[in-house]
Amino acid sequence: INICPEGGVRYTVPSSVHPHRMQDKQIVRFRVGNVYKNCELCVYFDDTCIMRLKKKVMSPGEMEQVVLKKSQLAEYPDIENITIKIEEA
């Protein structure tokens, strides 16, 4: 499953996940392209938002991260893309 960075997220590490091969949790690290204040970090499985994290400040100099759980991925067996993006709160 490809991980697509959008809306201010520059890149992710890793850039894809393999649910059958992953542990119970997969940490996805990324950097943002600008300084963002009072925003939400959102994770989408295709078009469904599965996670919203409120962030006071995110800046390009710091690595951010989200944790994907294998159990979450199992609930969406036909998922094609995971999108990580920043939205205004």
matplotlib code that plots the C-alpha trace (Angstrom):
import matplotlib.pyplot as plt

x = [0.0, 1.5, 1.8, 1.0, 2.3, 0.0, -1.0, 2.3, 3.8, 7.0, 7.9, 7.3, 9.6, 8.7, 6.9, 4.8, 3.6, 3.0, 0.3, 1.2, 4.8, 4.5, 4.7, 1.6, 2.6, 4.4, 5.9, 5.7, 8.0, 7.9, 8.8, 6.6, 7.4, 6.6, 5.9, 2.3, 0.5, -2.8, -3.4, -4.5, -2.5, -4.8, -4.4, -6.7, -7.3, -8.4, -11.1, -11.9, -10.2, -9.1, -6.9, -6.9, -4.2, -4.2, -0.8, 0.2, 3.3, 5.0, 8.2, 10.5, 13.4, 11.7, 10.6, 7.0, 5.5, 2.2, 1.7, -0.2, -1.6, -2.0, -5.5, -6.6, -5.3, -7.1, -10.4, -9.9, -8.8, -9.3, -7.3, -5.1, -3.5, -2.8, -2.7, -1.0, -1.7, -2.1, -5.5, -6.5, -8.1]
y = [0.0, 3.3, 6.1, 9.4, 12.7, 15.7, 19.1, 20.2, 16.7, 16.4, 12.7, 9.7, 6.9, 4.2, 5.2, 2.0, -0.7, -4.4, -5.4, -9.1, -8.5, -5.8, -6.1, -5.1, -1.4, 0.5, 3.9, 6.3, 9.3, 12.4, 16.1, 19.0, 21.7, 24.8, 25.9, 25.0, 26.2, 25.0, 22.4, 18.8, 15.9, 13.6, 10.0, 8.7, 5.2, 5.9, 8.5, 7.6, 9.6, 7.2, 9.5, 13.2, 14.5, 18.2, 19.8, 23.1, 23.5, 21.5, 22.7, 21.3, 20.9, 18.2, 14.7, 14.0, 10.5, 8.6, 4.9, 2.6, -0.5, -3.8, -4.2, -0.9, -2.0, -5.3, -3.4, -2.0, -5.0, -3.3, -0.1, 1.2, 4.3, 5.8, 9.6, 11.7, 15.4, 18.6, 20.3, 23.5, 23.0]
z = [0.0, -1.1, 1.5, -0.2, 1.3, 0.6, 1.9, 3.4, 4.1, 2.0, 2.2, 4.3, 5.5, 4.6, 1.4, 1.4, 3.8, 3.4, 5.9, 5.6, 6.5, 9.1, 12.9, 15.0, 14.5, 11.8, 12.6, 9.6, 9.9, 7.8, 7.5, 6.7, 4.1, 6.2, 9.7, 10.6, 13.8, 15.3, 12.6, 12.4, 11.0, 9.2, 8.0, 5.3, 4.1, 0.5, 1.2, 4.8, 7.6, 10.3, 12.4, 13.3, 15.6, 16.8, 16.6, 18.1, 15.9, 13.2, 11.5, 8.7, 11.1, 13.2, 12.2, 12.9, 13.1, 13.1, 14.1, 11.8, 13.4, 11.6, 13.1, 11.5, 8.1, 8.5, 8.8, 5.3, 3.1, -0.2, 0.6, -2.2, -0.7, 2.7, 2.6, 5.3, 5.1, 7.1, 7.5, 9.2, 12.6]

ax = plt.figure().add_subplot(projection="3d")
ax.plot(x, y, z, "-o")
ax.set_aspect("equal")
plt.show()
